Amino acid sequence: MRNSQRGLSLSGLLVWLILLIIVALGALKVGPAYLEFYAAKKAINEVAQTEQSGTVADMRKAFDLKAAIDNMAIAGSDLDIARQGGQTVISFAYRKDIPLVANIGLYINFQASTQ
C-alpha cells in the first residue's frame, strides 16, 4: 500500500518554497527598473508625436515634465534628439545598477529609440 501513495514530502515542499521566495525577491528588485524603462520609452514616443514641430529644447522640457511625474532616472539632457527624413527620432541609453544581496549586484543596460 505504501508504494502506491504519492505526494509531496516536507523537505521537497521546503526546497520549492525557498526557490519560489528567491525568484520572487529577485523579481521585486528587478521589476521597478523595467517599469521605469517602459515609462521612459512611452514618454519619448509621446514627446516625439506631440512635439513634431518643436525645438530640441522644447522636446527636452516636455520629457522632463513627464519624467518628473514618473520619477525617472534619466532627464531630458540625456536624450539624443535628431531629425531623420522629416521625422523626429529620440533615443536614450543608460545603465541601471541593482544591488541584490551583500556585495552582489545586477547591471542592466537599457536603450530605446522612437525609430
Backbone torsions as a table, in degrees:
resi	resn	phi	psi	omega
1	MET	NA	-35.8	-177.7
2	ARG	-66.1	-31.7	-179.9
3	ASN	-69.7	-25.6	-178.0
4	SER	-86.5	-9.5	180.0
5	GLN	-80.2	140.8	178.0
6	ARG	-131.5	149.9	179.6
7	GLY	174.5	-168.5	-178.1
8	LEU	-114.8	128.6	179.9
9	SER	-80.6	164.0	179.3
10	LEU	-63.5	-40.8	179.8
11	SER	-66.7	-38.7	176.2
12	GLY	-63.7	-40.9	177.8
13	LEU	-63.0	-42.3	179.4
14	LEU	-65.0	-40.3	178.1
15	VAL	-61.6	-46.9	180.0
16	TRP	-65.4	-37.4	177.9
17	LEU	-65.8	-41.2	178.5
18	ILE	-63.8	-43.8	177.5
19	LEU	-62.7	-42.4	179.0
20	LEU	-63.4	-40.5	179.1
21	ILE	-66.1	-40.7	178.8
22	ILE	-63.7	-43.8	178.6
23	VAL	-65.2	-40.3	-180.0
24	ALA	-66.1	-41.1	178.0
25	LEU	-65.5	-38.9	176.0
26	GLY	-62.6	-42.4	178.8
27	ALA	-65.4	-36.6	178.8
28	LEU	-68.8	-27.0	178.1
29	LYS	-82.8	-37.4	-175.2
30	VAL	-87.3	-29.6	-176.0
31	GLY	-54.4	-47.8	-179.8
32	PRO	-61.1	-31.7	178.1
33	ALA	-65.0	-41.5	178.3
34	TYR	-70.9	-37.1	175.9
35	LEU	-61.9	-40.2	177.8
36	GLU	-65.0	-41.4	178.7
37	PHE	-61.6	-47.1	-179.9
38	TYR	-66.8	-31.4	175.0
39	ALA	-67.4	-40.6	178.2
40	ALA	-67.2	-39.9	178.4
41	LYS	-62.8	-42.8	177.7
42	LYS	-64.1	-38.7	-178.8
43	ALA	-66.1	-41.2	-179.7
44	ILE	-69.1	-33.1	176.4
45	ASN	-66.4	-40.9	178.2
46	GLU	-66.5	-41.3	179.4
47	VAL	-65.3	-42.0	179.8
48	ALA	-62.9	-34.9	-179.7
49	GLN	-78.8	-40.0	-174.6
50	THR	-85.1	-26.9	-176.1
51	GLU	-107.6	39.4	-177.5
52	GLN	-55.7	-44.2	-175.3
53	SER	-97.1	2.4	-178.1
54	GLY	-79.4	169.5	177.8
55	THR	-83.4	171.4	178.5
56	VAL	-62.3	-39.8	179.5
57	ALA	-64.1	-38.0	177.3
58	ASP	-64.4	-39.5	179.9
59	MET	-67.5	-41.0	178.6
60	ARG	-64.7	-39.5	179.6
61	LYS	-67.3	-41.2	178.0
62	ALA	-63.4	-39.6	177.5
63	PHE	-66.8	-40.8	179.3
64	ASP	-59.9	-36.8	177.8
65	LEU	-65.6	-42.3	177.8
66	LYS	-69.2	-36.6	-179.8
67	ALA	-68.2	-32.7	178.8
68	ALA	-67.0	-35.1	179.3
69	ILE	-68.4	-44.4	-176.1
70	ASP	-92.5	1.5	178.3
71	ASN	54.1	57.5	-177.3
72	MET	-85.6	156.4	180.0
73	ALA	-79.0	-20.4	-179.1
74	ILE	-103.2	156.8	-178.8
75	ALA	-120.8	173.2	178.5
76	GLY	-60.7	-29.7	179.0
77	SER	-71.4	-15.1	178.7
78	ASP	-86.9	-5.5	-177.8
79	LEU	-82.8	143.1	170.4
80	ASP	-101.9	117.5	-175.7
81	ILE	-119.0	128.3	-180.0
82	ALA	-144.6	160.8	175.6
83	ARG	-110.5	125.9	179.3
84	GLN	-131.8	116.9	178.1
85	GLY	60.1	35.5	179.4
86	GLY	83.0	-0.6	178.2
87	GLN	-111.3	148.9	176.4
88	THR	-88.0	127.0	178.2
89	VAL	-114.1	118.8	178.8
90	ILE	-114.5	132.7	178.2
91	SER	-140.9	160.7	176.2
92	PHE	-151.3	159.1	174.9
93	ALA	-149.8	136.8	177.0
94	TYR	-155.3	163.7	179.5
95	ARG	-115.8	133.2	180.0
96	LYS	-109.5	126.5	176.9
97	ASP	-98.8	122.6	-178.4
98	ILE	-119.8	111.5	176.2
99	PRO	-73.7	133.3	-179.4
100	LEU	-102.5	-71.0	-178.1
101	VAL	-140.5	128.2	177.7
102	ALA	51.9	-117.1	-178.8
103	ASN	-101.5	20.5	177.4
104	ILE	-101.2	130.1	-179.0
105	GLY	-139.1	178.3	-178.9
106	LEU	-132.8	132.4	176.4
107	TYR	-111.6	126.8	179.2
108	ILE	-121.8	126.4	176.5
109	ASN	-95.3	120.2	178.6
110	PHE	-108.6	141.7	171.7
111	GLN	-153.0	145.4	-179.3
112	ALA	-151.3	157.6	179.7
113	SER	-148.6	154.7	177.8
114	THR	-85.2	-3.2	-177.8
115	GLN	-81.1	NA	NA
